[in-house]
Amino acid sequence: MRYIQRHSAFARGLHWIHTIACLSLFATGLILFIPSVAAAVGVATVQGARMVHRVMAVIFIVAPIASIIISPKGFVHFWKSLFFKWDADDKEFMAKFFPYLFFGAKQHMPPQRINKSGQGVADGALVFLSVFIAITGVIIWFPELFSTGVVRWSLMLHSGLMILIGVFMLAHIYLGAGIFQPYRGSGRLMFGDGRVSESDALYHWGTWAKEELRKGDNVITE
């Protein structure tokens, strides 16, 4: 059986770190930003949540910056996978995406590159939201450096951005973890060995898979 190495150990490690940071930030954020939850868990838990939130916030910000320094080529590759000119297949994929979510087995989808057009939109939105939630978080952390109005708006934006990122996270988990049947087993791409079987690669990313199979550099036979 043949596999294609889709994600490197470095990319998978970064994904692990960011996943842990995101989930920790979301859990502690619920405690810190919802008064009823804070009251239910008690003062000691709130103080602990505040400390964990700040530590994970540093990891959330520093990890991607460090990855850019360590692997600039990987960053360029990621950036190109977000912003590319859509062709007819990309537009068709987006037009059929929602019917595909409900009738995956019956909906034929066009071949895609290393990133599907919809995945590029979602990942780009997550990057945008992550940058702004980090900026507002820094303002909240150091309120003495900013005006009262800026801090107040940052608090509102921070909580709103948390909700938006939470929605994207749920969708990402639904698809990326393989809960959605056509993606069953895809969790190994980031939380396993990073390999995808030849058949799955051709089904999900046909254009990319054919190119990888032609080059052969990342093809593994077992």
N, C-alpha and C positions, 0 to 999 in steps of 0.2 A: 504494500500500500504506500502511496506517495503523499507527502505532506509538504506544505510551503511554510517556511518560517516567516510569520507576519510581523511579529514584534520581538525586539531584542530584549536581552536580560535587563539592560539599562532602562528601557522604556517601561518594562513591566515593574521594575523596582520603583520607579518614579510614580507610577500609577498606584501601587500599593501605598506609598507614603501619602500621596494626595487623597486617596480614598479614606484612609484612616483619619487624616486631618479634617476632611470635609464632614464626615459622619460625626466626629467629635465636636466640631464647631456647631453643627446643626443641633445636636442633642443638648449641648450646654447653652446654646443660644435660646432654645425654647425655655430653659430655666430662667435665664437672665432677662428675657424680653416679655415674658407672660407673667404678670403679677400673681395670678392664681396658682400657677405652677410653682413659682418661687415660694409662695406662702405654704404650699402643701409639703415641699421638701425640707423646709427649715433653713435657718440662717447659715449653719455650718456647711450644708450642701451647696448653697448659693455661693458662698465664699470659695469653696473648692471648684465649683463650676467656672467661676470668674478666672481663677488661676489657670485651669485647664484650657479655657477659651483663649487666653492670651498666649499660652505656649503653643497651642495648635495654630493660632493665627500667624505666629512667626514662621512656623513650618510651612503653612499654606502659602506664604509670600516668598520665603527664601528658597524652597525646593525648586520651583520652576526657574527662578533666576539663576540658581546654581547649575541647573541642567543646561541652560543656555550657554553658560561659561564653559562647562565641561564638554558639552557636545553641540557646538554651534551648527554643525551640518544637520543634526537631528532636528534642531529648531527650524532651520530653513525648510527641511522636508515637511515638518508639521505645518508650517505657515503656508506652504504651497498647497498642501492638502485641504486647506480651508478656503483659499481664494483661487478659484480657477474658472475659466470660461465654460459655462454649461453648454453641452451639445444637445442634440435631439433626445438622446437616451436619458440624460440627466433631467430634462424637462418632463419626459414621459414618466420617469420614476416618481417625481414629486406629484404628478397628476394622479398617479395610481396608489400613492403611499397609504392613504387612509383606508381605501377599500382593501388593500393588502393586509392591514392590521386586523381586519375582521374576517377576511376570507383568504388567508395566506396560502392555503393549499390550492386554491382555484385561480389565484391571480398571477398571471405571468408577468414577471418584471424584466425590464431591459438590462443588459450587461452594464456593470459599473466599474469605475476605476478604483484605486486603492481606498478612496473615501467616497461613499455614496453622496449624491448631491444633498440629500436630506441630512446626512451625518455631518456634512460640512457646515450646513446652516446651524444645526444644533450645537456643534462644537464651537463655532464662531461666536454664537450667542453666549455660551458658557464662559468663554474667554473674556468677552466684554463685561458680563455680569461680575465675574470674579475680580477683574481689575477694579471695578467701581466699589464692590463690597469691601475690598482691601483698603481702598482710599478712605472710604467713610469710616471703616474700623479704626484706622490710624487717627483720624480726627477725633473720634469718640475716646480713644485711649489717651490722647494728649489734648484735652479740651482747653487747657490754659494757653495753648498756642493759637487758638482761633476765637473768632467772635461768637457770642451766644447764639446768634442767628444761624451761623454756619454749623455749629454743633447740633442745634435743634433739627435742622434740615438733614444733617448726616444721620441722626438717630432714626428719623422717619424713613430715609432712603435705605439705611442698613437693614431695617426690619422688612421693608418691601422687597429688597433684593434677595433676602434670605428665603422669602416665600417663592419667588420666581426660580431661584436656584433649586429649591426643594422640588418644584414641579419637574424641572429638567432632570434632576437626579432620579426621581421615580420612573420617568420615561426611559432614562439610560439603564437603570437596573432592570426594568421590564424587558428591554431588548438585549442589552449587553450580557446579562446574567443567563440568558437563554430561557426565560420564563415564557416568552412568545415562541410558540412551537417551531417555526422555521429557523429560529436562532438557537435551538436546543444544542447544548454542548459548547456554545461560543464563549462561555465563561473562562475556558482554558486559555483563550487568546491573551488575556491580561493577568489572570490569576493562576495560570498553569505554565505550560512550556512555550506558549506563544505560537504554537503551530496550528494550522488549519488543514484539514484533509483536502485533497485535490478536488473531490466532488463538491464539497461545501464551498471551496474557494471559487470554483467555476459558477456555482449557483448564486452566490452573493456578490462576488466582485469579478464577473466574467472577464472584463477587459484587462484588469490587473493580473488575474490568475494566468491568463494565456501568455502575457508578457513574461511573467515570472517563470512559467514552465518552459518558455522558449529560451530564456537566458540560462536557467538551471542553477544559478548561484545559491539560491535559497531553497532549493528542492531537496527533500530528504526522503529516502526510500527505506522502508522497514519491512 
